[in-house]
Amino acid sequence: MSGMPGWITDLVCFGIAFLIAIVAIYVDCYQIVRKIIWSVPRQFYTSPAILLLAACGGLIAGICYLFADPRGDGYVSKLLTLSIENPYLRAANVGVLVLVLIRSRLFQLQGADFGGEFFYSEARVRAVAAVILSWAQYRETFLSRNIQSTFAVPDYAEKVLDRIAFVMKGADDDHRRSVESQIGEIRRDAPTTPRNAGDRVWQTYHRTVTSLALTNCGAAALKDLGVT
């Protein structure tokens, strides 16, 4: 890209900083969502709230690239550019580090930190909440649509619980132990009466098993059982 006019270089580097910052914010939000829904749902990737938050961060990164001087002595310039002369490497660095700038704490107000961290955290909480709500609505629709069909699968609960336990072998120790504990409780609370699709106790049991599967494995884990 040598020999390019300066404005084209700036445009390309703006895009690099923009895109890397978007990825950084998605990763930041992903980590929070995954603490609640281990199998992060597709609603997360297409959420307008997450996309808007990431786009705002990307825009800030692009603007910071344009105005941060690699030879400057200011805090922002030093933080974001690390005195990197190569514009493309500098743009990538700005994209990676822009969250550090956004989440900086400028001062305290009545004991609470105030600055970019305050606004970013508030926006992230709302964006993640929108994803969780959307997924909860999807889960309820999925359960209502499929709960009767689960009774057509022989030993449905045991098959699904075994599948969840297998998937959890790849989870971190804390989460794996938590899910294994839940599986143990579900098995202990299994109805002792003959399985009956019209029995509300059995319906609740199947809903609990299916919900745990959706949270930790996603709907794909149930597809081959005819639950879609």
C-alpha positions in Angstrom: 0.0 0.0 0.0 3.1 2.2 -0.2 2.7 5.3 -2.3 -1.0 5.7 -1.5 -2.3 9.2 -1.0 -2.4 10.1 2.7 -6.2 10.3 2.8 -6.6 6.7 1.5 -4.1 5.5 4.1 -6.1 7.3 6.8 -9.3 5.8 5.5 -7.9 2.2 5.4 -6.4 2.7 8.9 -9.7 4.2 10.2 -11.4 1.0 9.0 -8.7 -1.2 10.7 -9.1 0.5 14.0 -12.9 0.5 13.6 -13.2 -3.2 12.9 -10.7 -4.3 15.6 -12.5 -2.2 18.2 -15.8 -3.8 17.2 -14.3 -7.3 17.7 -12.8 -6.2 21.1 -16.2 -5.0 22.3 -17.9 -8.2 21.1 -15.4 -10.3 23.0 -15.9 -8.2 26.1 -19.7 -8.6 26.0 -19.3 -12.3 25.0 -17.5 -13.1 28.2 -20.4 -11.6 30.2 -23.1 -13.4 28.3 -21.3 -16.7 28.5 -21.4 -16.5 32.3 -25.2 -16.6 32.0 -25.7 -18.7 28.9 -22.8 -21.0 28.4 -23.8 -21.8 24.8 -23.9 -18.2 23.6 -27.0 -17.9 21.4 -27.1 -16.5 17.9 -29.2 -13.6 19.3 -26.0 -12.3 20.8 -24.3 -11.9 17.4 -27.2 -10.2 15.7 -28.4 -8.1 18.6 -28.9 -4.5 17.5 -27.9 -3.3 21.0 -24.6 -5.1 21.0 -24.0 -4.0 17.4 -24.7 -0.4 18.3 -22.4 -0.5 21.3 -19.6 -2.1 19.2 -20.1 0.4 16.4 -19.8 3.3 18.8 -16.6 1.9 20.1 -15.3 1.4 16.6 -16.1 5.0 15.7 -14.2 6.2 18.8 -11.3 4.0 17.8 -11.3 5.4 14.2 -11.4 9.0 15.5 -8.7 8.3 18.0 -6.5 6.9 15.2 -7.0 10.1 13.2 -6.1 12.4 16.1 -3.6 10.5 18.1 -0.1 11.6 17.2 2.6 8.9 17.4 5.1 11.7 18.2 2.9 13.4 20.7 3.6 13.7 24.4 -0.1 13.6 25.5 -1.5 10.7 27.5 -3.9 9.6 24.8 -1.3 9.7 22.1 1.2 7.7 24.1 -1.4 5.2 25.3 -3.0 4.5 21.9 0.0 4.7 19.5 2.9 3.5 21.6 4.9 5.8 19.3 4.4 3.3 16.4 5.2 5.0 13.2 3.7 2.4 10.8 0.1 3.6 10.3 -1.4 0.1 9.8 0.2 -1.3 13.0 -0.7 1.9 14.8 -4.4 1.5 13.7 -4.5 -2.1 14.9 -3.0 -1.0 18.2 -5.6 1.8 18.6 -8.4 -0.7 17.9 -7.1 -3.1 20.6 -6.5 -0.5 23.2 -9.5 1.8 22.7 -11.4 0.0 25.4 -8.7 1.0 27.9 -9.4 4.7 26.9 -13.2 4.3 26.9 -13.1 2.7 30.4 -10.8 5.2 31.9 -12.0 6.8 35.2 -11.7 10.5 35.1 -12.9 11.3 38.7 -15.1 10.2 41.5 -18.5 11.5 42.2 -19.9 10.7 45.6 -17.6 7.8 45.9 -18.5 6.4 42.5 -16.0 6.3 39.6 -17.1 8.6 36.7 -15.9 8.8 33.2 -15.9 6.6 30.1 -16.1 3.5 32.4 -19.5 4.7 33.8 -21.0 5.2 30.4 -19.5 2.1 28.8 -20.6 -0.1 31.7 -24.1 1.2 31.7 -24.4 0.7 27.9 -22.9 -2.8 28.2 -25.3 -3.8 30.9 -28.3 -2.7 28.8 -27.0 -4.3 25.7 -26.3 -7.7 27.4 -29.7 -7.5 29.1 -31.4 -7.1 25.7 -29.6 -10.3 24.5 -30.7 -12.2 27.7 -34.3 -11.1 27.3 -34.4 -12.0 23.6 -32.9 -15.4 24.4 -35.4 -16.0 27.3 -38.2 -15.2 25.0 -36.8 -17.7 22.4 -36.4 -20.3 25.1 -40.0 -20.0 26.2 -41.2 -20.3 22.6 -38.9 -23.3 22.0 -40.2 -25.1 25.1 -43.8 -24.4 24.4 -43.4 -25.6 20.8 -41.5 -28.8 21.6 -42.3 -30.0 25.0 -44.9 -32.5 23.8 -42.5 -33.9 21.1 -40.0 -34.7 23.8 -42.3 -37.4 25.1 -41.9 -39.2 21.7 -38.2 -39.8 22.5 -37.5 -42.9 24.6 -35.6 -42.1 27.8 -35.5 -38.4 26.6 -34.3 -36.9 29.9 -31.5 -39.4 30.5 -30.3 -39.0 26.9 -30.2 -35.2 27.2 -28.6 -35.1 30.6 -25.9 -37.5 29.5 -25.3 -35.2 26.5 -25.1 -32.1 28.6 -22.6 -33.9 30.9 -20.5 -34.8 27.9 -20.4 -31.3 26.5 -19.5 -29.9 30.0 -16.2 -31.9 29.8 -14.9 -29.0 27.8 -16.1 -26.3 30.2 -14.0 -24.7 32.9 -14.0 -26.5 36.3 -16.3 -24.1 38.1 -19.0 -24.2 35.5 -18.7 -28.0 34.9 -19.1 -28.6 38.6 -22.1 -26.3 38.8 -23.8 -28.0 35.9 -23.0 -31.5 37.2 -24.6 -30.5 40.5 -27.7 -29.3 38.6 -27.8 -32.6 36.7 -27.6 -34.5 40.0 -30.5 -32.5 41.5 -32.6 -33.0 38.4 -32.1 -36.7 38.5 -32.9 -36.9 42.2 -36.1 -34.9 41.6 -37.3 -37.1 38.6 -41.0 -38.0 38.9 -41.5 -41.6 40.1 -44.8 -42.0 38.3 -45.0 -43.5 34.8 -44.0 -41.0 32.1 -47.1 -39.2 30.9 -47.2 -36.3 28.4 -50.3 -35.0 30.0 -48.9 -34.9 33.5 -47.8 -31.4 34.5 -45.2 -32.8 36.8 -43.6 -34.7 33.9 -44.0 -31.6 31.6 -42.1 -29.5 34.2 -39.4 -32.1 34.4 -38.9 -32.2 30.6 -39.0 -28.4 30.5 -36.2 -28.3 33.1 -34.1 -30.8 31.3 -34.6 -29.1 27.9 -33.9 -25.6 29.4 -30.6 -26.8 30.9 -29.7 -28.2 27.5 -30.5 -25.0 25.7 -28.4 -23.0 28.2 -25.4 -25.2 28.0 -25.5 -26.9 24.6 -27.8 -24.9 22.4 -30.7 -26.2 20.3 -28.3 -28.1 18.0 -27.8 -30.7 20.7 -31.5 -31.6 20.6 -32.0 -31.6 16.8 -31.1 -35.2 16.2 -33.7 -36.2 18.8 -36.4 -34.5 16.8 -36.7 -31.5 19.1 -36.3 -28.4 16.9 
